[in-house]
Amino acid sequence: MDPSDVTVKPLSLEDIAAAAVLLERSAAKFRAEPNLAEGRLKSALENKELVNVGVDGAGICGVAFRDPKYGWEVYSTDPLCVPALVKDTIATATLADDQKSTFWRDGYLVFPGMLAKEAPMLKQNMDLMMKAAADTTSDWNAVNDGAAFVLAVNERGEAIPGRFLKVQAAALASPSVLEVLGCTKVVEKVRELYSFLGHDVPPHVDVFGTKFFPMWPGGVSVNWHQDCHYFGTASPRIISCGVYLEDTDQENGCLQVVPGSHTRDFDHLPGNGLHSQGEWATPGPLDKVVDVVVPPGSVVLFNSRLLHGARQNQHTSRTRYSLFGHYVPSDLNFGWRGTDFSHGTYADRHKVY
């Protein structure tokens, strides 16, 4: 699709049925969350929200809601129509217009070497954190009041003593994790991305779900997934962040993304073998997969609905250290499988401003 082929117009009564079908398809797995599908349309009409629809030769290809408090929510069957839906209302920010359009279209932005000076010390601190680990677990979804040192597994799904897959709630094990995820360089970009999203910049933002992945030679970190699957919410107000502490390429397990996948939904199923620790999705046969090759200290900010994963580390000696966290307005509360991630309740949720 050429974006110029998309006609954007306000939602009319004749569009409601087609818009509801698109929403149902796009957000079906989150229908337990209020204000989606038909309910979202009903709420928009009652609250007199601005609602845009994008129309191409095949019909409605996208719906965008402008919530007076939180800004834009966009659902689409084709990511190329997304920038057109919000083109004239994206707030002005210091980053270039092409980056605004890229973030809307692709769902992610890369900032190569943003923390290059900090990366070596962060890597040392991660080594110290792992050496200080007292208890370990093989539960990939370990959620408690402290950090969880999760053991990696072999191809038979058996835990490997002394080798970590990840450190869950890493900020509770090393203060340097929160220092980097809360540093001015990163947080200012997060503020700008909220303005890209059309939102009023939240007065207070937390980072939660902090993680450290020390991907070892021959090892893995994550398979294909959408972060929102593990949060229990499809809210567009969550911005994920990856910080890569070493040179990262196809050989030692770089990030992979499917541009534009943040406008769609994917089923997640339990994994097996090296990927038995998690629930994973599968890109479609026509999806374009992009390798994100970056130097040390690079930061990737992305929509929490973006489908992403990581290659296996095929190198015989190189590691691939990375940190992750997710930025959330302090007033946004949610939970998953009995765990309450709310501000002031969940231990690994920290105010950054």
C-alpha positions as CSV (number, residue, x, y, z in Angstrom):
1,M,0.0,0.0,0.0
2,D,1.1,3.5,-0.8
3,P,0.2,5.8,2.2
4,S,-1.1,8.4,-0.4
5,D,-3.8,5.8,-1.4
6,V,-5.4,6.1,2.1
7,T,-8.3,8.5,2.6
8,V,-8.8,9.7,6.2
9,K,-12.2,10.9,7.3
10,P,-14.2,11.2,10.6
11,L,-16.1,8.1,11.7
12,S,-19.7,8.1,10.3
13,L,-22.7,5.9,11.2
14,E,-22.2,4.0,8.0
15,D,-18.7,3.1,9.0
16,I,-19.5,1.7,12.5
17,A,-20.1,-1.9,11.5
18,A,-16.9,-2.2,9.5
19,A,-14.9,-0.4,12.2
20,A,-16.2,-2.9,14.8
21,V,-15.1,-5.8,12.7
22,L,-11.6,-4.4,12.3
23,L,-11.4,-3.8,16.1
24,E,-12.6,-7.2,16.9
25,R,-10.0,-8.8,14.7
26,S,-7.2,-6.5,15.9
27,A,-7.9,-6.8,19.7
28,A,-9.9,-10.0,20.2
29,K,-7.5,-11.6,22.7
30,F,-7.8,-8.5,25.0
31,R,-11.6,-8.4,25.0
32,A,-11.6,-8.8,28.8
33,E,-10.1,-5.3,28.9
34,P,-12.9,-2.6,28.8
35,N,-13.4,-0.2,25.9
36,L,-12.3,-2.4,23.0
37,A,-14.2,-3.5,19.9
38,E,-17.9,-2.5,20.0
39,G,-17.5,-1.2,23.6
40,R,-14.7,1.1,22.5
41,L,-16.8,2.6,19.7
42,K,-19.7,3.1,22.0
43,S,-17.5,4.8,24.5
44,A,-16.0,7.1,21.9
45,L,-19.4,8.1,20.6
46,E,-20.8,8.8,24.1
47,N,-17.7,10.9,25.1
48,K,-17.7,12.7,21.7
49,E,-14.1,11.7,21.0
50,L,-12.5,12.4,17.7
51,V,-12.4,9.1,15.7
52,N,-10.7,8.9,12.3
53,V,-11.1,6.0,9.9
54,G,-8.6,5.2,7.1
55,V,-10.1,3.9,3.8
56,D,-8.3,2.3,0.9
57,G,-9.5,0.3,-2.1
58,A,-10.4,-2.7,0.0
59,G,-12.4,-0.7,2.6
60,I,-11.6,0.4,6.2
61,C,-7.9,-0.3,6.9
62,G,-7.6,1.6,10.2
63,V,-9.4,3.3,13.1
64,A,-7.8,5.9,15.4
65,F,-9.4,7.2,18.6
66,R,-8.4,10.5,20.1
67,D,-9.1,10.2,23.8
68,P,-9.3,13.7,25.4
69,K,-7.1,12.5,28.3
70,Y,-4.7,10.0,26.9
71,G,-4.3,10.7,23.2
72,W,-4.4,8.4,20.2
73,E,-5.2,4.7,20.1
74,V,-4.7,3.2,16.7
75,Y,-5.9,-0.1,15.3
76,S,-5.0,-1.1,11.7
77,T,-4.8,-4.0,9.3
78,D,-1.9,-2.3,7.4
79,P,0.8,-0.3,9.2
80,L,1.3,2.0,6.2
81,C,-2.0,3.6,6.8
82,V,-1.2,4.5,10.5
83,P,0.8,7.8,9.9
84,A,-2.0,9.1,7.7
85,L,-4.6,8.5,10.5
86,V,-2.7,10.9,12.9
87,K,-0.6,13.0,10.5
88,D,-2.0,16.4,11.3
89,T,-2.2,16.0,15.1
90,I,1.1,14.5,16.2
91,A,2.6,17.0,18.7
92,T,5.8,18.9,17.8
93,A,8.9,17.4,19.3
94,T,12.7,17.8,18.9
95,L,13.1,14.7,16.8
96,A,12.6,14.8,13.0
97,D,9.3,14.4,11.3
98,D,10.5,11.3,9.5
99,Q,11.2,9.7,12.9
100,K,7.7,10.5,14.1
101,S,6.3,8.8,10.9
102,T,8.8,5.9,11.3
103,F,7.6,5.3,14.9
104,W,4.0,5.3,13.9
105,R,4.6,3.1,10.9
106,D,7.2,0.6,12.2
107,G,6.5,0.7,15.9
108,Y,10.2,1.3,17.0
109,L,13.1,3.6,16.9
110,V,16.8,2.9,17.3
111,F,19.3,5.3,19.0
112,P,22.8,3.8,18.2
113,G,25.4,4.3,20.9
114,M,23.3,6.6,23.1
115,L,24.9,5.1,26.2
116,A,28.2,4.1,24.8
117,K,30.2,5.7,27.6
118,E,28.1,4.0,30.3
119,A,28.0,0.5,28.7
120,P,31.4,-0.9,29.9
121,M,30.6,0.0,33.6
122,L,27.1,-1.4,33.2
123,K,28.4,-4.6,31.9
124,Q,30.8,-4.9,34.9
125,N,27.9,-4.3,37.2
126,M,25.8,-7.0,35.6
127,D,28.7,-9.5,36.2
128,L,28.8,-8.5,39.8
129,M,25.1,-8.9,40.1
130,M,25.2,-12.4,38.8
131,K,28.1,-13.4,41.1
132,A,26.1,-12.2,44.1
133,A,23.1,-14.3,43.2
134,A,22.1,-16.5,46.2
135,D,19.0,-18.3,45.0
136,T,18.1,-19.5,41.5
137,T,14.9,-20.7,39.9
138,S,13.8,-22.5,36.7
139,D,10.5,-20.6,36.6
140,W,10.6,-18.3,33.7
141,N,7.6,-16.3,35.0
142,A,8.9,-16.0,38.6
143,V,7.2,-12.9,40.1
144,N,7.9,-12.0,43.7
145,D,9.1,-9.1,45.9
146,G,12.8,-9.5,44.9
147,A,14.9,-10.3,41.9
148,A,14.6,-13.8,40.3
149,F,17.7,-15.4,38.8
150,V,16.2,-17.7,36.2
151,L,18.4,-20.5,35.0
152,A,18.8,-21.2,31.3
153,V,17.8,-24.6,29.9
154,N,19.3,-27.0,27.4
155,E,17.6,-28.4,24.2
156,R,15.7,-30.9,26.4
157,G,14.3,-28.1,28.5
158,E,16.5,-29.1,31.5
159,A,17.9,-26.3,33.7
160,I,21.7,-25.7,33.4
161,P,23.2,-25.1,36.8
162,G,25.2,-21.8,37.1
163,R,24.0,-20.4,33.7
164,F,21.3,-17.7,33.7
165,L,18.7,-17.1,31.1
166,K,17.7,-13.8,32.7
167,V,17.4,-11.8,35.9
168,Q,13.8,-10.8,36.4
169,A,13.2,-7.6,38.4
170,A,16.9,-6.8,37.8
171,A,16.5,-3.3,39.2
172,L,15.9,-4.9,42.6
173,A,19.2,-6.7,42.4
174,S,21.4,-3.9,41.0
175,P,20.8,-0.1,41.4
176,S,22.6,0.5,38.1
177,V,19.7,-1.0,36.2
178,L,17.3,1.7,37.4
179,E,20.0,4.3,37.0
180,V,20.3,3.6,33.3
181,L,16.5,3.1,32.6
182,G,15.8,6.3,34.6
183,C,18.7,8.4,33.1
184,T,17.9,11.7,31.5
185,K,19.1,10.6,28.0
186,V,16.6,7.8,27.9
187,V,13.7,9.4,29.7
188,E,13.7,12.5,27.5
189,K,13.3,10.3,24.5
190,V,10.4,8.5,26.3
191,R,8.8,11.9,26.9
192,E,9.1,12.7,23.2
193,L,7.6,9.4,22.2
194,Y,4.6,10.1,24.3
195,S,4.1,13.3,22.3
196,F,4.6,11.3,19.1
197,L,1.8,9.0,20.2
198,G,-0.5,12.0,20.4
199,H,-0.7,11.7,24.2
200,D,-0.5,14.5,26.7
201,V,2.9,13.7,28.2
202,P,2.1,11.9,31.4
203,P,3.0,14.0,34.5
204,H,4.5,10.9,36.2
205,V,5.9,7.8,34.5
206,D,7.2,4.5,36.0
207,V,9.5,1.8,34.6
208,F,8.5,-1.7,35.4
209,G,9.3,-5.3,34.5
210,T,13.1,-4.7,34.5
211,K,15.2,-7.6,33.1
212,F,18.8,-8.5,32.3
213,F,19.6,-11.0,29.6
214,P,23.2,-12.3,29.6
215,M,22.9,-14.3,26.4
216,W,25.7,-16.9,26.4
217,P,27.5,-18.4,23.4
218,G,25.1,-21.0,22.0
219,G,22.2,-19.7,24.1
220,V,19.0,-17.8,23.6
221,S,17.0,-15.0,25.4
222,V,13.5,-14.7,23.9
223,N,11.6,-16.0,21.0
224,W,8.9,-14.1,19.0
225,H,6.4,-12.3,21.3
226,Q,4.6,-9.0,22.0
227,D,5.4,-7.6,25.4
228,C,1.7,-6.7,26.0
229,H,0.9,-10.5,26.1
230,Y,2.7,-10.7,29.5
231,F,1.0,-7.5,30.9
232,G,-2.6,-8.4,30.3
233,T,-3.3,-5.1,28.5
234,A,-3.3,-3.8,25.0
235,S,-2.9,-0.2,26.2
236,P,-1.0,1.9,23.7
237,R,0.5,3.9,26.6
238,I,3.3,1.4,27.3
239,I,6.7,2.0,25.7
240,S,9.3,-0.8,25.9
241,C,13.0,-0.2,26.1
242,G,16.0,-2.4,25.2
243,V,19.6,-1.3,26.1
244,Y,22.4,-3.3,24.4
245,L,25.7,-3.3,26.4
246,E,27.8,-5.0,23.7
247,D,28.2,-5.1,19.9
248,T,25.1,-6.9,18.8
249,D,24.7,-8.6,15.4
250,Q,23.3,-11.6,13.7
251,E,26.1,-13.8,15.0
252,N,25.7,-13.2,18.7
253,G,21.9,-12.9,18.9
254,C,20.7,-9.5,17.8
255,L,17.1,-8.2,18.3
256,Q,14.7,-9.0,15.5
257,V,11.5,-7.1,14.8
258,V,8.5,-7.2,12.4
259,P,7.9,-3.5,11.5
260,G,4.3,-2.5,11.7
261,S,3.2,-5.6,13.8
262,H,2.2,-3.3,16.7
263,T,-1.1,-2.8,14.9
264,R,-2.0,-6.5,14.9
265,D,-2.6,-9.3,17.4
266,F,-0.7,-12.6,17.6
267,D,-1.5,-15.8,19.5
268,H,1.1,-16.9,22.0
269,L,1.7,-20.6,22.8
270,P,4.1,-22.4,25.2
271,G,7.6,-23.0,23.8
272,N,9.8,-26.0,23.9
273,G,13.5,-27.0,24.0
274,L,15.8,-24.0,24.3
275,H,12.6,-21.8,24.2
276,S,10.6,-23.8,26.7
277,Q,10.8,-20.8,29.1
278,G,8.0,-18.7,27.8
279,E,5.0,-18.4,25.5
280,W,5.8,-17.3,22.0
281,A,4.2,-16.1,18.7
282,T,5.0,-16.8,15.1
283,P,5.4,-14.1,12.3
284,G,3.1,-14.5,9.3
285,P,4.4,-15.9,6.0
286,L,4.4,-12.4,4.5
287,D,5.9,-10.6,7.5
288,K,9.2,-8.8,6.9
289,V,11.8,-9.6,9.6
290,V,14.4,-7.0,10.3
291,D,17.7,-7.6,12.2
292,V,18.6,-4.7,14.6
293,V,22.4,-4.6,14.5
294,V,23.8,-2.0,16.9
295,P,27.0,-0.9,18.7
296,P,27.5,-1.0,22.5
297,G,25.3,1.4,24.4
298,S,22.5,1.5,21.9
299,V,18.9,2.0,23.0
300,V,15.8,0.7,21.2
301,L,12.4,2.2,22.2
302,F,9.3,0.4,20.8
303,N,5.6,0.0,21.1
304,S,4.8,-2.9,23.6
305,R,2.7,-4.5,20.9
306,L,5.6,-4.8,18.5
307,L,6.3,-8.4,17.5
308,H,10.0,-9.0,18.3
309,G,12.4,-11.7,19.4
310,A,16.2,-12.4,19.3
311,R,18.4,-14.7,17.2
312,Q,20.2,-17.5,19.0
313,N,23.8,-16.6,19.9
314,Q,25.8,-18.6,17.4
315,H,29.2,-17.3,18.4
316,T,31.7,-19.6,20.2
317,S,32.9,-16.9,22.7
318,R,30.9,-13.7,22.5
319,T,28.1,-12.9,24.9
320,R,25.2,-10.4,24.3
321,Y,24.3,-8.5,27.4
322,S,21.1,-6.4,27.3
323,L,18.7,-4.7,29.7
324,F,15.0,-4.2,29.3
325,G,12.2,-2.2,31.0
326,H,8.8,-0.8,30.2
327,Y,7.6,2.8,30.6
328,V,4.1,3.3,31.9
329,P,2.2,6.3,33.1
330,S,1.8,6.1,36.9
331,D,-2.0,6.1,36.7
332,L,-2.1,3.1,34.4
333,N,-2.7,-0.1,36.4
334,F,-3.0,-3.6,35.1
335,G,-2.2,-7.3,35.9
336,W,-1.6,-10.7,34.5
337,R,-2.5,-14.2,35.8
338,G,-3.0,-13.0,39.4
339,T,-0.1,-10.6,39.6
340,D,-1.1,-6.9,40.2
341,F,1.4,-4.6,38.4
342,S,-0.1,-1.4,39.9
343,H,1.8,1.6,40.9
344,G,2.7,1.4,44.6
345,T,1.9,-2.4,44.7
346,Y,4.3,-4.2,42.4
347,A,7.9,-4.2,43.8
348,D,9.5,-3.9,40.4
349,R,7.7,-0.7,39.3
350,H,9.7,2.4,39.9
351,K,8.9,6.1,39.4
352,V,11.3,7.8,36.9
353,Y,9.7,11.2,36.9
